[in-house]
Structures are given as C-alpha cells and as structure tokens.
Amino acid sequence: MIASPRASVLLSGGLDSATVLAIARADGFECHCLTVDYGQRHRVEVDAAARVAAALGAASHRLVRLDLRAIGGSALTAGIEVPHGAEPSRSGVPVTYVPARNTVLLALLLGHAEVLGAADLFIGANAVDYSGYPDCRPAFLAAFTELANLATVAGAERGERFRVHAPLLELSKAEIIRRGVSLGIDYSLTHSCYDPTPDGGACGDCDACTLRRRGFVAAGVPDPTRYGQPKTE
C-alpha cells in the first residue's frame, strides 16, 4: 500500500483554513496542522482550530506561540480599534492587516514541513474578498515558494521542491462555503470574528463577520455562527 503524501496545513480555526484542510484531505494528503497563537485579539480561534483539526481527521496538530503584539501595527495585535458596521473595503490596506503575518506564519509552516518531510504547504489565502492584503496575493505566494526552495536544506541541498497551495485564492466566500459543505465541514466549529464578545461569540459586524454572513446568504446555506452578547459600556 502506497502511503499518502504528507502536507503541512496552516490552520487558524477560521472558515477558510478549515476548508483548506478539508480540500487537502480530499486530495489524498496526510494532513499535519500548524496553528499559531501570535497574540491576536481573537485568540478564541486557537480553540476553534483544535476542534476543526479533530473533526476533520488531521494526522497531527501542533500549536506554536509567539507574540506579534511586540511589533503591533494592527487592530488585531495593538490598541487600534477594530472597525464595526462599515462596509468592508475592497481597496487599500485594512487596519486588520498584521504586518508580515503571512510571511512569518508561512516560515513556521515551512519549518514544520521540512521536519515532517512534507513538500506541500497549504494556506487559506484569499485574494477576492480582501485584495488589500498584500500577503494574500499570487505574487507573494510565488515568491515565498521560490524562497522555500532556496532557504531549506531539503530544497537547496537535496533538490526537493516545496509547493505552496492556496486553493481558495480566487474563490468568493460563497464558493468557499459551498465547497466546504460538499466536503462535510461543520462550520459551527469555526471562528472568524476579529473582535469576539466577552462570551467568545462573534460580534456580527466587523469586516470578518460581515463577509462571513454574506457568504452564507449568497451560498444559500444556513449560518451556524454563534453570535455573542454585545459588549457592555
């Protein structure tokens, strides 16, 4: 019996990364997940990642802790207000952009993959809903792939070729949800909100919540998101 190829999957606990894990599994990969607690405001997603990894049959799930709050510069890692109730921007860079986050996270994923002996890295980057994020664009992913093959012993010395997969890159949120539902994902296990309520529920009107809600509506799928009690003044 031929063993399944291994893949290293970046799993945040959100809707997109859960779908990527399901896609990688459906494509025949033995999936080893990496979740990063980087000091993000919405740390409840770390617990969601553990639920998703277990439910979708990940071969392993590793948690790495680092603190990007030491750098700040984002509404997710510094004392900058998360926008609420505004139309998500399709141009410019949102304040929820975390400086160099995907570069840092993919570097960790690359190390994880090299130790595992995996050539395939999966990330839930999407350029449709948030084209303002420069590290969710095809050019960035192509450049990182080149770096991966130059900066590792596996690539530079042994001639192995790493591949960065971003299967959601050109999909709308509705298309992502439909794909996930077809693969049997229980999206109630996931968390997308940037500014969770005190009880850990979704706020309902940050950019991430707005895009998620609209996605379920457009997909014609009931929204299983747990919305929490509003913050008190």
Long-range contacts (C-beta under 8 A, 24 or more apart in sequence): 3-30, 4-28, 4-29, 4-30, 5-29, 5-30, 5-118, 5-119, 5-120, 6-30, 6-31, 6-32, 6-59, 6-113, 6-116, 6-117, 6-118, 6-120, 7-31, 7-32, 7-113, 7-118, 7-120, 7-121, 7-122, 7-165, 8-32, 8-33, 8-34, 8-109, 8-110, 8-112, 8-113, 8-116, 8-118, 8-120, 8-121, 8-122, 9-33, 9-34, 9-58, 9-121, 9-122, 10-34, 10-35, 10-36, 10-105, 10-106, 10-109, 10-121, 10-122, 10-123, 10-124, 11-35, 11-49, 11-52, 11-53, 11-58, 11-61, 12-36, 12-45, 12-49, 12-124, 13-44, 13-45, 13-46, 13-47, 13-48, 13-49, 13-50, 13-51, 13-52, 13-190, 13-191, 14-45, 14-48, 14-124, 14-190, 14-191, 14-192, 14-208, 15-173, 15-176, 15-177, 15-180, 15-187, 15-190, 15-192, 15-212, 15-215, 16-124, 16-126, 16-168, 16-176, 17-49, 17-52, 17-123, 17-124, 18-52, 18-56, 18-180, 18-185, 18-187, 18-189, 18-190, 19-124, 19-168, 19-176, 19-177, 19-179, 19-180, 19-183, 19-185, 20-122, 20-123, 20-124, 20-165, 20-167, 20-168, 21-52, 21-53, 21-56, 21-58, 21-122, 22-56, 22-180, 22-183, 22-184, 22-185, 23-122, 23-167, 23-179, 23-183, 24-120, 24-122, 24-165, 25-56, 25-57, 25-183, 26-183, 29-120, 29-122, 30-59, 31-56, 31-57, 31-58, 31-59, 31-122, 32-58, 32-59, 32-60, 32-61, 32-62, 32-112, 32-116, 32-118, 33-58, 33-60, 33-61, 33-62, 34-61, 34-62, 34-64, 34-108, 34-109, 34-112, 35-61, 35-62, 35-63, 35-64, 36-63, 36-64, 36-65, 36-66, 36-105, 36-108, 37-63, 37-64, 37-65, 37-66, 38-65, 38-66, 38-67, 38-68, 38-77, 38-98, 38-101, 38-104, 38-105, 39-66, 39-67, 39-68, 39-69, 39-70, 39-77, 40-68, 40-76, 40-77, 40-98, 41-75, 41-76, 41-77, 41-82, 41-194, 41-195, 41-196, 42-76, 42-191, 42-193, 42-194, 42-195, 42-196, 44-191, 44-196, 44-200, 45-191, 45-192, 47-191, 48-189, 48-190, 48-191, 51-189, 52-189, 52-190, 55-186, 55-189, 56-185, 62-112, 64-108, 66-104, 68-98, 68-101, 68-104, 71-99, 73-98, 73-99, 74-98, 74-99, 74-101, 75-194, 76-194, 82-194, 82-195, 82-206, 83-206, 83-207, 84-195, 84-203, 84-205, 84-206, 85-205, 86-207, 87-210, 88-129, 88-130, 88-207, 88-210, 88-211, 89-132, 89-207, 90-131, 90-132, 91-131, 91-132, 92-132, 93-132, 93-133, 93-134, 94-130, 94-132, 94-133, 94-207, 96-194, 96-207, 96-208, 97-132, 97-133, 97-134, 100-135, 101-135, 102-133, 102-135, 102-136, 102-140, 103-135, 103-140, 103-144, 106-144, 106-164, 110-148, 110-151, 110-152, 110-162, 113-162, 114-152, 114-153, 114-154, 119-154, 119-160, 119-161, 119-162, 119-163, 120-162, 120-163, 120-165, 121-148, 121-162, 121-163, 121-164, 121-165, 122-165, 122-166, 122-167, 123-164, 123-165, 123-166, 124-166, 124-168, 125-166, 125-168, 125-169, 126-166, 126-168, 126-169, 126-171, 126-173, 126-176, 127-169, 127-170, 128-169, 128-170, 128-171, 128-172, 128-173, 129-172, 129-173, 129-211, 130-207, 130-211, 136-169, 138-166, 138-169, 141-166, 141-169, 172-215, 172-218, 173-211, 173-212, 173-214, 173-215, 173-218, 173-219, 174-214, 174-215, 174-216, 174-218, 174-219, 175-219, 176-215, 177-215, 177-216, 177-219, 177-221, 178-219, 178-221, 181-219, 181-221, 186-224, 187-224, 187-225, 188-224, 188-225, 188-226, 192-225, 196-228, 197-227, 197-228, 197-229, 197-230, 197-231, 198-228, 198-229, 198-231, 199-228, 199-229, 200-228, 201-226, 201-227, 201-228, 201-229, 202-226, 202-227, 202-228, 203-227, 203-228, 203-230
